[in-house]
Amino acid sequence: MKRLAALGAIIVLLAAGPAVASITVGNSLVDRGITDTATGYVFVLGTQPSEAVGNIVTSWAFFDDETGGATVDGRLVTPLIFNKVGSLFQIAGIGTTRATDRGGIQEFAFDLVSGSALIGPDSYLGWRDGNIDGTVVNQGVIEFEWESDPSTYEPYTGIVYRGNPGALLVPGAAFAGTADGRRTYSVQFTAVPEPASLAVWSLLAAAGLVWTVRRRQR
């Protein structure tokens, strides 16, 4: 009976699912001293988040402590997920627009507005300087620096694609993007395993242990 009770306890623990390990992709959130002067552009990080494929974006963060008074107070930025289709970047998921407080490191829930927050094998991450429908656009929020020395590169240092200034953002909308230099942006995205895969794992684990218990009862 004690053995069965112990197995029962294990079943309960496993049925609750494995520990959810988050994956954070991006660069260090540090002061880099430059923000984009272009207004209302969409930016795409040119490095694929391959280590996070199959996970759901749940939060993101960036660094901004630029000074300048009213010209930079409350600038908006909207997180985005893209799929690359041929040479085009197609919007796959749109997060909630946020306003910078210029306080340095700023962290937010992704809070999906439309589309999907799933990172797939063709996914890329990025943002729009402004709101979703393009009625409010501004210059850059997320700080970056130009890079020329490979020894200083961070994981997501690379070509950045920009385009689509001021356009309405909707899932499926696509643009070619113009490649811009080699930059390192102070931005990160955090993702966790898809809930459906966790549920399947839990059910399989529980079923396996139930089968083991029944065999021991015979």
C-alpha positions as CSV (number, residue, x, y, z in Angstrom):
1,M,0.0,0.0,0.0
2,K,2.8,2.4,0.8
3,R,4.4,1.7,-2.6
4,L,1.0,2.5,-4.3
5,A,0.6,5.7,-2.2
6,A,4.1,6.8,-3.3
7,L,3.3,6.1,-6.9
8,G,0.1,8.0,-6.6
9,A,1.9,11.0,-5.3
10,I,4.3,10.9,-8.2
11,I,1.4,10.7,-10.7
12,V,-0.1,13.9,-9.2
13,L,3.2,15.7,-9.5
14,L,3.9,14.7,-13.1
15,A,0.3,15.3,-14.1
16,A,0.8,18.9,-13.0
17,G,3.4,19.1,-15.8
18,P,7.2,19.7,-16.0
19,A,8.8,22.9,-14.7
20,V,8.3,25.6,-17.3
21,A,11.7,26.8,-18.4
22,S,11.6,30.2,-20.1
23,I,14.0,31.2,-22.9
24,T,15.2,34.7,-23.3
25,V,16.7,35.9,-26.7
26,G,18.2,39.2,-27.6
27,N,21.0,41.4,-26.3
28,S,22.1,42.9,-23.1
29,L,19.8,45.7,-21.8
30,V,22.4,48.4,-21.5
31,D,22.8,52.1,-22.3
32,R,24.0,52.3,-26.0
33,G,23.4,56.0,-26.5
34,I,21.6,56.0,-29.9
35,T,17.9,55.8,-30.9
36,D,16.6,55.8,-34.5
37,T,15.7,59.1,-36.0
38,A,13.3,57.6,-38.6
39,T,9.6,58.0,-37.7
40,G,7.1,55.2,-37.5
41,Y,9.2,52.4,-39.0
42,V,8.9,48.7,-38.4
43,F,12.2,47.0,-37.5
44,V,13.1,43.3,-37.8
45,L,16.1,41.8,-36.0
46,G,18.0,39.9,-38.7
47,T,18.9,37.0,-36.4
48,Q,16.4,34.1,-36.1
49,P,15.4,33.1,-32.6
50,S,16.1,29.4,-33.4
51,E,16.7,28.5,-29.7
52,A,13.1,29.5,-29.0
53,V,11.2,27.7,-31.8
54,G,8.0,26.0,-30.5
55,N,7.7,28.5,-27.6
56,I,5.2,31.3,-27.0
57,V,6.4,34.9,-26.5
58,T,5.1,36.1,-23.1
59,S,7.2,39.2,-22.3
60,W,9.8,41.5,-23.7
61,A,12.1,44.3,-22.4
62,F,14.3,47.1,-23.7
63,F,16.6,49.9,-22.6
64,D,15.8,53.6,-23.0
65,D,17.1,56.5,-20.9
66,E,17.4,59.1,-23.7
67,T,17.0,62.7,-22.6
68,G,15.4,65.5,-24.5
69,G,12.3,66.6,-22.6
70,A,8.9,66.6,-24.3
71,T,10.4,65.4,-27.6
72,V,10.9,61.9,-26.3
73,D,8.5,61.6,-23.3
74,G,5.9,58.9,-23.9
75,R,7.2,57.6,-27.2
76,L,5.4,54.5,-28.2
77,V,6.8,51.1,-29.3
78,T,4.8,47.9,-30.3
79,P,6.4,44.4,-30.2
80,L,6.0,42.2,-33.3
81,I,6.6,38.7,-34.4
82,F,7.2,38.0,-38.1
83,N,7.5,35.0,-40.4
84,K,9.8,35.2,-43.4
85,V,8.1,34.2,-46.6
86,G,10.6,34.3,-49.5
87,S,12.2,37.8,-49.3
88,L,9.2,39.3,-47.4
89,F,8.7,39.7,-43.7
90,Q,5.0,38.9,-42.9
91,I,3.5,40.0,-39.6
92,A,2.5,36.9,-37.5
93,G,1.8,38.3,-34.1
94,I,1.2,41.8,-32.6
95,G,1.8,42.6,-28.9
96,T,0.5,45.5,-26.9
97,T,1.8,49.0,-27.5
98,R,3.9,50.5,-24.7
99,A,5.1,54.0,-23.8
100,T,8.7,54.5,-22.7
101,D,9.3,56.2,-19.4
102,R,13.0,56.7,-20.2
103,G,13.8,55.0,-17.0
104,G,16.4,52.6,-18.4
105,I,15.4,48.9,-18.4
106,Q,11.7,48.5,-19.0
107,E,9.9,45.2,-19.0
108,F,6.4,44.4,-20.2
109,A,4.1,41.5,-20.8
110,F,3.8,40.8,-24.6
111,D,0.0,40.7,-24.2
112,L,-0.9,39.4,-27.7
113,V,-3.4,41.7,-29.5
114,S,-3.8,39.7,-32.7
115,G,-2.2,36.9,-34.6
116,S,-0.1,34.3,-32.8
117,A,2.7,34.6,-30.2
118,L,4.2,31.2,-31.3
119,I,7.8,31.3,-32.5
120,G,8.2,29.0,-35.5
121,P,11.1,27.9,-37.7
122,D,10.7,30.9,-40.0
123,S,10.1,33.5,-37.2
124,Y,11.8,36.8,-36.6
125,L,11.3,39.4,-33.8
126,G,10.9,43.1,-34.0
127,W,8.9,46.2,-33.3
128,R,7.2,49.4,-34.6
129,D,8.1,52.8,-33.3
130,G,4.5,53.9,-32.8
131,N,1.1,52.3,-32.3
132,I,-0.6,49.5,-34.2
133,D,-2.8,51.4,-36.6
134,G,-0.1,54.0,-37.4
135,T,-2.2,57.0,-36.1
136,V,0.6,57.7,-33.6
137,V,4.2,57.3,-34.8
138,N,7.4,58.5,-33.4
139,Q,11.2,58.3,-33.7
140,G,13.0,55.4,-32.1
141,V,12.7,54.2,-28.5
142,I,15.0,51.2,-28.2
143,E,18.7,52.1,-27.9
144,F,21.3,50.6,-30.2
145,E,24.9,51.0,-31.3
146,W,26.7,50.4,-34.6
147,E,29.1,47.5,-34.6
148,S,32.3,47.0,-36.6
149,D,34.4,44.7,-34.3
150,P,33.3,41.1,-34.4
151,S,34.9,40.5,-31.0
152,T,32.2,42.8,-29.4
153,Y,29.2,41.2,-31.1
154,E,26.3,40.0,-29.0
155,P,24.0,37.1,-30.0
156,Y,21.6,39.3,-31.8
157,T,24.0,41.8,-33.3
158,G,23.3,41.8,-37.0
159,I,21.6,43.4,-40.0
160,V,18.3,45.0,-39.1
161,Y,15.5,45.3,-41.7
162,R,13.2,48.4,-41.6
163,G,10.2,49.6,-43.6
164,N,6.5,50.1,-43.6
165,P,6.5,53.5,-41.9
166,G,3.1,54.5,-40.5
167,A,1.1,51.6,-42.1
168,L,-1.6,49.7,-40.3
169,L,-0.2,46.6,-38.7
170,V,-2.3,43.4,-39.2
171,P,-1.4,39.7,-39.3
172,G,-0.5,38.7,-42.8
173,A,0.8,42.2,-43.9
174,A,4.2,41.9,-45.5
175,F,7.0,44.1,-46.5
176,A,10.5,43.6,-48.1
177,G,12.5,45.8,-45.7
178,T,15.7,47.7,-46.3
179,A,18.8,46.2,-44.7
180,D,20.5,48.6,-42.3
181,G,24.1,48.2,-41.2
182,R,25.2,46.0,-38.4
183,R,23.6,47.0,-35.1
184,T,23.1,45.8,-31.6
185,Y,19.8,46.8,-30.0
186,S,19.2,46.7,-26.3
187,V,16.1,44.5,-26.6
188,Q,15.0,41.0,-25.3
189,F,12.1,38.7,-25.8
190,T,11.1,35.9,-23.4
191,A,9.2,32.8,-24.4
192,V,7.9,29.7,-22.7
193,P,6.8,26.2,-24.0
194,E,3.4,26.1,-25.7
195,P,0.7,25.2,-23.2
196,A,-0.7,22.4,-25.5
197,S,2.7,20.6,-25.5
198,L,2.9,20.8,-21.7
199,A,-0.6,19.3,-21.5
200,V,0.2,16.4,-23.8
201,W,3.4,15.7,-21.8
202,S,1.5,15.6,-18.6
203,L,-1.2,13.3,-19.9
204,L,1.4,10.9,-21.3
205,A,3.3,10.9,-18.0
206,A,0.2,10.3,-15.9
207,A,-1.0,7.5,-18.3
208,G,2.4,5.8,-18.1
209,L,2.4,5.8,-14.3
210,V,-1.2,4.5,-14.1
211,W,-0.2,1.6,-16.3
212,T,2.8,0.9,-14.0
213,V,0.5,0.9,-10.9
214,R,-1.9,-1.5,-12.5
215,R,0.9,-3.9,-13.4
216,R,2.1,-3.9,-9.8
217,Q,-1.4,-4.7,-8.6
218,R,-1.6,-7.9,-10.6
